[in-house]
Amino acid sequence: MSAAGVAESLLALSQQEELEDLPKDYPLSPSEDEEDIDGERKHQKLLEAISSLDGNNRWKLAERSEASLKVSEFNVTSEGSGEKLVLSDLLGPVKTSSSLAAVKKQLNRVKSKKTVELPLNKEEVERARTPLEQEVFNLLHKNKQPVTDPLLTPVEKASLKAMNLEEAKMRRAELQRARALQSYYEARARREKKIKSKKYRKVLKKGKAKKALKEFEKLQKENPTAALEELEKIEKARMMERMSLKHQNSGKWAKSKAIMAKYDLEARQAMQEQLARNKELTQKLQAASESEEEEGDVEEEGELLVPDAVNEIQMDADGPNPWMLRNHSSGTKEARIQDPEQLPEPVAHETPESEEEERPGAEEEILLNEFEERRSLRKKAELNQDTKPVSRQEPKDSSSQEVLSELRALSQKLNKENQSGKQKVSSARTVWVVQRKDPTEEEEEPLLLQRPERAQTVEDLEELGKEGCFQNKEVPRSVLEGQQLERNPNNHPGAPKEKKKKEQMIDLQNLLTMKSPSVKSLAVPMTIEELEDEEERDQKQMIKEAFAGDDVIRDFLKEKREAVEASKPKDVDLTLPGWGEWGGVGLKPSAKKRRRFLIKTPEGPPRKDKNLPNVIINEKRNVHAAAHQVRVLPYPFTHHQQFERTIQTPIGSTWNTQRAFQKLTMPKVVTKPGHIIKPIKAEDVGYRSSSRSDLSVVQRNPKQLTVRHKKQLKKNSID
Amino acid sequence: METVPKPSRDVPPKKNRLQAKKKKPRRYWEEETTLTAAGASPGPPGNKKRNRELRHQRPKNTNIPKKSRFSRKPQLPKKPRERRNPEPQRSLSGAQDPFPGPAPVPVEVAQKFCRIDKSKKLPHSKSKTRSRLEVAEAEEQEISIKAARSELLLAEEPGFLEGEDGEDTAKIRQVDIVEAVDIASAAKHFDLNLRQFGPYRLNYSRTGRHLAFGGRRGHVATLDWVTKRLMCEINVMEAVRDIRFLHSEALFAVAQNRWLHIYDNQGIELHCIRRCDRVTRLEFLPFHFLLATASETGFLTYLDVSVGKIVAALNARAGRLDVMTKNPYNAVIHLGHSNGTVSLWSPAMKEPLAKILCHRGGVRAVAVDSTGTYMATSGLDHQLKIFDLRGTFQPLSARTLPQGAGHLVFSQRGLLAAGMGDVVNIWAGQGKASLPSLEQPYLTHRLSGHVHGLHFCPFEDVLGVGHTGGITSMLVPGAAEPNFDGLESNPYRSQKQRQEWEVKALLEKVPAELICLDPRALAEVDVISLEQEKKERIERLGYDPEAKAPFQPKPKQKGRSSTASLVKRKRKVMDEEHRDKVRQSLEQQPQKQEKKAKPTRARPSALDRFLR
């Protein structure tokens, strides 16, 4: 900008000169002046074009010429690096939306599915067969004890589900709105508070007073009793004013005015005004009834009238004090419910800076209370409106809970009936599912498919034996489905095909492990007729098979989970119960403290069998083998991978040819047996070559021998 | 390498002149560099022709299956003989070597012997380190070429069985095979009718020369099965569960009803090991001199037969153990359990190294091939599966059998034999150590009784089957390794040689604690203790001696070394480092986000509790 300014001024100068140079007969008209300005611009453009001719028109990067205190990644220059900075280098790609899309799709799928039915499916499983079971179930049902899920009773479940997602969302939205409003009001108040203009203050005060008066008059007409109260309030305000000793001529302003009053008419007037006021205030002596002083609303509205100084003190005492507020809110809950409009009011108050930190918590508390109240109200309304059993229970609301629980029980019963009917249908349908192998349907009803099979395995064992060489797991199910199908002679020739399909079925059921990547159909029927005793054995095996399996996978998964848990590094808890707080039986150290003294161990590398569902790999270190491993890096290597690469080739004779072995294990220095090796002398290494020196040491690489050494060697051999 | 002067042949004089002019190339070590260089280049033109001449044609469409191991032909080497003379030398006659220089070595053969894993990228190394690495690589190359050259000595070729077009080899019966092969080979097919003493287990010695078998009703015998010379025959008057040779044919262990007994080749009982009781299966690890026993009580016991100590007794906690096999590659013991899992054990660890869920029913048989790549399992669910043992443990192929396989065994060349009832099925893959394809059996054979034991004879194309009716020795062309290592396991060795070998083997005994899943891991640095020691050292010294020193700008002359410029230079370096850091953190950010995103997806939904 400055450069441009300079250029402009320069241009202006040049123009002036031009103007001076212009002949006088050229009168300057305003229009021409405009033209001139236009020309100026053109000239500038031209200048720019000229300057850009030598290719220096690039933007000059902001350059740091001095060492700055700190360098942030937000304004890095390319100085020193010699390479161009690319923005994309610094800002990594903001997360691509493709992953989001996948999530969305998933969400949609989840939404589209009927999730409500799943728990109900469970109910159908518990079907009492024996009288004893029936009794047990009856008992359980009566006491509302859980039948399948041993952990939670219906009441507990209900309490778990007390707040559903939508409600939580709504509540959050409400909170957000309130908070936004609050912050807006706060900001406004702060802004207004900062205004220093005396005039503004005066006007404001006057305006307030006028407004108050007007309201008072209005109130007098409409509601005399209320007006009386208002009057009292005003009276009280007056009292406060009197107490403040503001109009006693003792203030700084009053003193200065007193000095000036001699000469200045205005000052005199002001003084007189003040005196009159003082008189007015002191004159009336009326006993104010202290008992009628109210804390909350009275003062909040009264503050409108009182002067600023008093106002501030009041504020300190009342609004923002969290302790007061909490008590207040809890005490006057009912009152507040009636008047929801009151809510944002405390928010709007101006807050002294010192209490800023404490305030939000307190306010949130209020808000929460408020919303809770509202919700409960809504609940009640809902309950009254329609007796739909879908609604959730409010845990605190004890009166409505009973009703709800009753409703719930009823709905459960209904559902159960529905389901038992449904199950019949489904069990009939499973036959066809198995035959058709519709994968989508299987996915939808994995539970349905599994349960009947397991339940009826025992009864169908006899059929199993007759079944012949058929796949084990599928047998009971197919038997259950329809026996005529099983006996059907058509079934056996088509066995391979069906087997394959059934394989798939197992996959879907188990989710893991049992996928066999290439399941080939039986191409050549074996040329064996089974012997008598073999058949017997086979039957035995069949029974064994029927009993085996099924739980194998679950057991394995459980084992794996345990192994994973056991191998995880444990966190260290250093909390001392009773340290810094009350201790004793039944007292737990606070969560904060526990969090503080919990040393979390860093998570180790991912397990090797993380993605292998059918494998548990022991992650423990083989300490005995580790004792044989290298644990110190030899000199030139800085990383263990480098060293590992040099020792990867085996040097033993087991892995190498004899010659290679010999070469690999050849010592660095080979001595000839029988030769005396004299200690090394200075001449051997040093500068003066001696006439004779015995060199029986032959170096590994003869090429490395110097010419001199060779000569000596030759000499020696000649000797 | 020695340079052997070869009789040279006539060569056009022009070439001769040319060669003579050539200066001798300067080499800083022996002539190996030229070897490698030549190895990469295609061979001289004469090479091919010669090759074609030498390769004997295989009879393509023979009805008669053929076993080259038995019908051995005088074999000529595949490659032309080596010319080790790098320098064309004029002989007295004036003739010259037409193929100067060392003979080329096919790259892929040499590649087979390369052990350095070059796929891993190394961190930046200094020049000194780099030179060491280069030396190591050069050494490896040289060695692999030497090894490739010595492949020439493996003269034997594996046998094979080929049907006419469309003919199924599985339909070829043993009788046909016996008729087709030569007399010596035909003699290797025999049946021992031993109906009296129940189903037999059998075991061949490591050299493949001796056979030991034990019937359930106490009959134990060993014999030199090639010459059919009986070494000993006793009845132990007790149920025999399993029998196994120890390191040589002079000793064998018998798992009897109560205890484990060790006999010598005379049938004299040497030891009765009472700490191994109710043993059901035996397995011998020859390089570790360990006898692994699986017992009914659920213990896996390792007995060091060289010192007679029990190295480890591991409780598998899975009930009765009666399925066991060894992995010949890494000496890990595989146990099959009734809950469908196979567990892998090493004596160094109290817990299994790995557990693999293989079947829905119990596991009936397990076998591991000689390269340790594949594991075949069969279970009560009538499935036969082949698993990949190289880290993933995933099934590669599966097959449902009409009757589950009760016994499985791999041959040296990767043929898989399964005993189902009284039938033995053999599947073969493509070439050595490849995955046997389960689609069609390679051979089938019906026996007179139920199969009770299976064992492939090493170095002979023979499968020994123990069954209720005795012992059957089947001919399975292409089952065994045709070439044996005379120093390691020599079928024709004399007693003296055996004694010599025994001493050497004992000297080279591998400690039991070195058994682990990946034996090559021993050639790696123990990173954990390395880090630990480093940390301790830093703590002791109070500073990190290997830490990079902070940048100190060098003093410069002519006033360029002013304080401001020094600071500037320092700043530049710092900025550079900082930028690097930022770049790194930016690179890591998406990864972190991914990591964060994952748990949200995996977060358990409220409906999960109903899944059970």
Interface residues (C-beta under 8 A of the other chain):
Chain A: A67 V71 E73 V76 E79 G80 S81 D89 L90 L91 G92 P93 K95 S99 V103 Q106 T115 L118 P119 N121 K122 D149 C469 Q471 N472 K473 K499 I506 T513 M514 K515 S516 P517 S518 V519 K520 L522 A523 V524 P525 M526 T527 I528 E530 L531 E534 D538 Q541 K544 E545 A548 G549 D550 V552 I553 D555 F556 E559 K608 D609 L612 N614 V615 I616 I617 N618 K620 R621 N622 V623 H624 A625 A626 A627 H628 Q629 V630 R631 V632 L633 P636 F637 T638 H639 H640 Q641 Q642 F643 E644 R645 T646 I647 Q648 T649 P650 T654 N656 T657 R659 A660 K663 L664 N701 K703
Chain B: M1 Y28 W29 R115 I116 D117 K120 L122 P123 S125 K126 K128 T129 R132 L133 V135 A136 E139 E140 E142 I143 K146 A147 R149 S150 D168 A170 S338 N339 G340 T341 S346 A348 M349 E351 P352 L353 A354 K355 I356 L357 C358 H359 R360 G361 G362 L380 D381 H382 Q383 K385 G391 T392 F393 Q394 P395 L396 S397 A398 R399 T400 L401 P402 Q403 G404 M420 G421 D422 V423 L438 E439 Q440 P441 T444 R446 H450 E488 E508 P511 E513 L514 I515 C516 A521 L522 A523 E524 V525 D526 V527 I528 S529 L530 E533 A564 V567 K568 R571 K572 M574 D575 E576 H578 R579 V582 R583 L586 E587 Q589 P590 Q593 A597 R601 L607 R609 F610
